[in-house]
Amino acid sequence: MRFFNLMLIPCSSASDYDRKFRKRMVLHTVLDTLQLAFIMALCVLFLLKYFSPLAPAASPVAWSQKIGKFVPFTNSAASESEAVVHLAGMIRLVTDDQVPENKALRYAGLISQASQRFGINPLEIIAIIMTESNFKEKSINAQTGDYGLGQINWIHWGKPFGLTSQDLLDPSINIFLTCHVYKYFGSDFGRYHRGNGIKSEAYIVNVASILSTLNAYSKLNQMNFS
């Protein structure tokens, strides 16, 4: 007869295994509960800060300060915009509202910028353009070779700058050159026109009369463009 040696291997009882399993489940449950509570607390804080009726409304000053980091709010920018609006109104005034408002604003902006660049009175440029073309940007004098708002001569002013005659019909180019030519001739109406005789005298009177009207209007409305 052969005898077998039995070796007993110790192992945990079913009750021990069940106890450890329950401990782990409780631990996971507690951790999940804490995580959920933390998320809910964050949501409550967010709602109270941004959507609560008791939350203080953001002040306009604070808002403008934040926006100001991206879009500067300056008194000079506001005054410049106001000046452009006034100049546009004067263009509409001297043309009897024949120039549409959007074009008047564009011309006014160009005149304002170019006048500042050359250090001249924008009202004088309005008077010059009114006399030269009646603010008709496509105006062409085929006989003399003058183009655009300020009737810039292509031979004398366009060609030396490498411009075509069609370039001179662009208001941005034409107004800039109008200010350049006017400054070159020493802010003299007659020299800008470069005419002679009675026609030149009539031209000077016409420009001066328009300028007088603009000055009276600006004084009446307390505008200062100097």
C-alpha positions, 0 to 999 in steps of 0.5 A: 500500500502506498501512502500519499503525503498531503501538503496543506497550502494556507489560503485566505478564507472566503470571508477575508476575501469578501472583506478586502473586496468591500474595503476596496469598493468603499474606497472607490466609492468615496473617491468618486463621491469626492471627485463629483463633489469637487466638480459640482463645487466648481460649477456652483462657483462659476454660476454664482460669478457669472449668472447670479442676479446678485453678482455685480455688473461689470462697470463700463469703465472697467470694460472700456479699459479691457477693450482699450488694450486692443482698440485705443480710445483717445481724445485725439482719435475722437477729435479727428473723426469729428473733424472728418465728419465736419469736413464731409458736411462742408463738402456736401454744403458747397456741392449742394448735396450732389456728392453722396454721403459715403463719398463725402466722408471718404474725400474728407478723410483723405483731405484731412490726412493729406492736409496734416501731412503737408501742414495746410488748411483742409478748407483750402483744399476743399475750395481748390477741388470745388473750383477745379472739378466740382468734386467729380473724381472722373473729371478729365480735361483732355485739352490740358491733360488734367485729371481728377478731383484736383485736376492734376496735370499728368505731364508735370505731376503724374509722369514724374512720379511714374503714374498713369493718367488713370492713376490720377483718377484715384481719389487717394492719389489725386487728393494727395497730389493736390495737397502736394502741388498746393504746398509746392506753390506756396499755398497760392490759389493763382499759382496752383491754377497757373493761369493768366489774365482775367480767367486767372483772376476769376479763378482766384475770386472763385476759390476765395469765395468758396473758402469764405463760405467754408470759414463762415460755416466753420465759425458758425458751428464752432469748428477749428481746423487749424 
